[in-house]
Amino acid sequence: MNINYSKGSNPYGLTSYVLSPEKQEQAQAEPILATNMVGLNAEELAEEFRFVHDYNPRVKKTMVHYSVSLSPQEHKSPEEISAISNAVLERTGHQNCQYFVVEHHDRQARHQVQHWHIVTSAVDMGARWVNDAFIKIRLKHLERELEEAFDLEQTKVRAKPDRYNLTTGEYRLKERTGGELTKEKLWRSLQQHTADQPSMLMLVTRLKAEDISVRLYARDGQIDGISYGLDGMAFPGYKLGAAYSFKGLQRHLGVDHAPEQDELLRRVNLLTAQQCRQLLRQSQDHGPVLPQAQESSMGQLDLARYILPIAMQIFALNHQAGATQEVTPGGWRLSGKRYASDYNLMSHEFSLKSLGARPLKIDGQLEADSIRITAASGIQERDLLAFQDMQRILAAVAPIHLHETMRLRAGQTALTP
């Protein structure tokens, strides 16, 4: 499948295009397949959007448009289209926004490609702006997840050059010295350490363990740039090639990163080469023992007891860095690329859920000296592996023990950005 993204500021222009009769089947009386709005035509829907947008005039690009296309000959029912669309909305942060879904039939008639449009808002029902940082990268990950969740054919991605060639001057230098240039050493190391598609946390740890310095760059509080240093020379990622920029590592080489890991990544980057080598040895020699994934209710509770304390430490670390958001009085949220966690200062309840089509949900209650799991479902092996990776990093760079995390319950420094 393929998901395209665009945004604009003209509600009527977008709604009238999506509802254009030329894009519909002649016999289709009700083109809208799914919605939470009451409008029946372009004018009414546009007015509904404007009503909410007026509550947050700071947002200029107020309309969001997702276009979803399946592979040729693939077909989904209206109910399945609705389910996929709701997964897209939730996964991109639009679960509390106005929306409607319409299937178009022009491309299907010409190329046997089923496609539909999701029209939604950049301002949710509470007048909050929906953050679209790294949206195109996030959508590529989401496409793969939805293909798996809804049994869709995977779209083949056209290969792109992963690096630039040496310059004329570099070729001449190589001929004179006969040795491997610094740029070539970096290419070789990056190819070696991304072969298993690690997390960005693990990649930076591996590079630093080889005495390759890494510098991270942030924009609007989120890391979006990287450079590498070796032999006294520094190279911005994009100068090594499209695959070696911060976004390129994720897009082309499958390196995994979520915004909620930014603070951990910054701390990893402060470790010395020796500390990184020690962390890698510990990871290989005696990593934490994972409980076995089970679907029974008792098995899910055991898995939740392993995962939730790690999720709480990540939440506390991000809150200290000011990366959480107050969504209700006393209620704080950390929302990332795959998971969202919530903590309520009043009830002392902590919850973790997966975003998108996957059903993970864990609820817990903070008590005097423990965490009591109250509900758990949908935990899979991939969740265990993801949190195992983060636990290893946490142990090295941010050893927050359970009794320290309990300060969340008292509303002390762990919840003071």
N, C-alpha and C positions, 0 to 999 in steps of 0.2 A: 504494500500500500504506500501511498504518498500523501503527505499532508502539507499544503502550502499555507502560508500565513501572510496577512497584510492588515494594515490598519489605516483609518482615515477619520474624517471629522464630519461626514455628511450622512446622517442616518437615513434620510429619504433616498439619496442616491443609491446606497447599498441595498436597502430593502426593496426598492423598485427593480433593481437589476436581478436580484435573487428570485423575486416573484414574477419575473417577466413571463408572459404566456408562451413566448416563443421557445422557452426552455423546458416547457412542461409537455406531458402527453395530453392529447386533446380530450381524452375521457377522464382526466384527473380533476375531480371537482375540488378536492382539498389538498393543495400542494404541500402544506406544512405537515411534516411527519412527527415532529416533537417540539414542544414549546412550554414555557411557563408564563407566557404573555396572553393578554385577552384580545389584542388587536386582530382584525381579520384581513386587513389589506395593508399596502405599503404606507399609506398616510397614517393610519392608526398606530401601526407598529413604530414608525419613526417618532411619533409624538410621545409614545411611552418611553422610548429611549431618551429623548430630550428631557423628559420630566426628571429622570434620575440624574442625567448629566448636569443639570442645573445646580445640583447640590454640591458639586465639586468642580467649579469653574476653572481650577488650575490645570485640569487635564485637557489638553488641546486635541489630541488624537483619541477620540472617544469611542470609535467603532472598531471592532475586531472581526476579521473574516477568516475562517478556516475553510479551505477547500480540500475535500478528501476524495482520493481516487483509488480504486482497486486495480488489480492486475486484469488484463484482458480475459474475457470469458468468466471472470469471477462475479458472483452475484449474491447479495444479501437481502433479506426480507426487510420491510419497514421496521419491524420490531428490532431486528439486529442492527440496523442503521441507527436507531434511537439509542440502543445500548452502547454502541461504539462512540457515538457523538457525546453521550453523557460522560464516558470515560475520558474523552479528549478534554471536555470542559473541566472536569475535576482535576485532571492531571496538570492542566495549565493554569489552575488557580481561578477559573471562572465559575466554580460551582455555586456561588451566590449571586450570579449575574443574570440579567434577562438574556434570553436566547430563543432562537427558533431554527429549525432544521428543514431544509428543502432539497429534494433530489432533482437534478437536472438530467434531461434525456437526450440532449443534442449530441454530446460526445458518444453516448452509448450507441446511438443509432449509427454513427459514422465509424466508430472504431471498436465497438463492443467493450467499452470501458464504462463501468458504473461509477458515477461520482455524485457527490452531494455537497451542500454548503451549510456551514454552521455560522450563523450571524449572532454575535454577542457584543457585550459592552466592556470597555476598559475601566468602567466604574461599577462597583458592585452595589447591591441594594442598601448597604450601609454607607454609601458615598465614598468608599475607599478605592484608591487606584489599584489595579491589578498589575503587579510587577511582571514585565515581559523580558527581563534580562536573560540573555543567552537563549531566547526562545527557539531559534532555528536549530541549535544544537540539541536542546531538550526535545524538540519534535522528532529528530532523527532517532533518539533513544526510544521515544514513545512509539514510533512506527514499529520498531522491532518488538516491543512489549505487546502491542495490540495484535500484531500478526500472530504471535504465540497464543495470546489469550482467546482470540476469536477465530483461530484456525484459518488464517489468511495466508495467501502465497507471499513469500518474501520478495520484495522488489530488489532487483539487482542494481547495485550502486556502481556507476561508472568509475573506473580507477582513475586517480589523478596522480600527477608526478609528486613524489613524496619529498624530493629535495632538488636543489639547484645543482648544476655542474660547477666545477671549479672555474674561477676566472682565468683569463690568459696569464695574468701575473702569478697566480697560484700554481698553474701548470709549470711555468718556468722555474718557480721556486722548487717545486717537486723534482723537476729534472736535475736541478743543481744539487739538491741535498740527497735525493734518492730515498728519502724517508717518508713516513706517513705524516701528513699535515694535521695541524690541530683540528681543523674543520672535519677532516676525515675521521679522526679519533672520536669526535663528538657524534658524527653520523653512526659510526659502528656501535658506540656505546648505547645510543638511543634506540637503534634497531634491536640490539640484544635485549635491552631491559623493557621493551614494550612488546616483545614477541608473545607474551602470555596475557596481554591486555590487562595490566594491573591497574590498581587505583592510582590516582595522582599522588596520594600520600606515599604509596610504596615506590613509585617511580622516583620521586624526589629523594627518598631515603636511599635507594640504590645508587643514584647518581652521586650523592654526597659521599657515600661510602667509597666511591672510586676517586675521591678528591676533585670531583667536578662541582664547582660552586654554582648555585642556582639563585637567581634573583626574581622575585615575584612583583608584579605591578597590579595595582587595584584601581578601579574606576567606579565611582558611586558606591564605595564600600565593598565591592566584590572583585575578587582576583580575576583578571582577564588577560594578563600578559606574563611572559616568562623570558629570561635570558640565561645563557650558560657561560661559565668561565672555566678555562683550562689553559695551562702553560702561560699564564699571564695575559691571556687574550679573552675578550668577552664577545659573545655573539647573541644578538636578539634572536629569539626563536624563528621569526619569520625570515631572517636572513639565511638560515640554514635550509629553508624550504617550507612549503605550505604545511607539511605534516608536523612541523616541529614548533609552531606557535602554540600558545596555550589552548586555543580553540582547535587548532589542527591536530594536536595530540588526541583530542577526544573524537574529532570527526573522522580522521583518516586512519589512526592507529588503534582506536578502540580503548584508549585510556579512560578510565572511569572517574568522574568527579561530580560532586554535588555541592551547591553553594553552602550548605550547612557544614561542610568540611573545611571551609576556608580558614577558620581559626586554628584548627588542628594543623592544617598545612603550613600556616605561618610559624607555628611552634616547631614543627619538624624542621623547617628551614633554619632554625636557630641552633640545631644540634651540630656538634662537631663531626668530622669524618669518622673519628674513633667511636663516638656514640652511635652513629648510624650503622657502623659495622657490627657493634655489639647488639643492636636491635635486630639486625638481620640474622645474626647467629641464634639469638633467643627464639626468633620466629621459626627458624628451621629445626632447632634442636628440641625445644619443648614448648610448642605452642599450646594454648589452652585446649583441653579436651572438649569436643563438642558433644552435646547430647544428641541422640539419634532422632531424626525427624519422624514424627508419628502423627497420624490424623486423629487418634482418639482424643477425647476431652482431657483425660489425665496426661497424655503425652504432650498435648499443646500447653498445658499448665507448666510442665517441666521446661519446655522450650522458652516459655515466657519468663520464667525465673532466671534464665540465662541472659536473655536479651534486654529485659526492661532496665536493670541496673546500668547497663552500658548506655542505653538511650538516655537515661536520666543524667549521667555524667556529661554526655554530649550536650544535652539541653543546658545544664548549669554552666558549662564552659562557654557556650554561645551567648547565654544571657549576660554573663560577666563582660563579654565583648560587645554587648549592645545589639546583638543580632536577632533577638526575639521581638515579638510584636504583641502589644496588649490588645486583645480582641474583644474582651469584655472586662468590666470592673473586676480586678483581681485575677483575670484569666489571661495567661500568656501562651503564645504559640511560637514554635520553631517549625517553619515550613521549608522543606527542601525539594530535591528533584524526585526522590522516591518515597520519602516518609515525611509525616508531619506528627509532631508531638505537642501535647497541651498539658499545662499545669495550672491548677486552680488554687490560689492562696487561701481561699475561704474553706473549701471542702478537703483540701490536701489530696485531691485526686490527680493522677498522672495517667495519660493515655498515649498510645503510639498506634498509628495506622499507616498502611501503605497507600500511596496515591495511584490513581489509574484503575485498571481493571482487576488487579490482584486484591484479595480480600483480607489481608493481615489486619488484625485488630487486637490490641492488648490494653486492658484497663487495670490500673493498680491503685492501691490506697497506701499512702505514706503513714506509717505508725511510728511509735516512739523510737524503735531501734531496728525497724525492718520494713520491707516492702511486701505488702500482701497483694497477690494477684487475684483480682475479682472476676476477670473474664479473659479468655484467649482463644483465638481462632485464626485459621488461614496461614499459619506460620509454615514456611517452606525451607528447604535446604539452602536456597540462595540467600534467604534472610540470615540464617545462622552464619554463613560464610562472610557476608557483608559486615556483620557486627563483630565477628572474630577479628577481621582485619582492623577495624577501628579500635577494638580493645587492646590489641598489641601496641598501636600507636599511643593510645591514652596512657598505657602503663609506663611508657618511656617519657612522654612530654608533658602529661597533665595528670599525675597520679591522684585523682580525686577518689578517696575511699568512701565506702557507704556511709560511715558516720558523718563525713563532711557533707555528702550529698543530702543528708537529713536536715541540713540547715535550710533547705528548701521549705521544709515543713514549718520552720519558725519564721520564714520570710527574712532570713539574715543575708549575709554578704553574697551567697551563691545566687541570690535573686536581686542583686544590686548592680546594674550595668556600670 
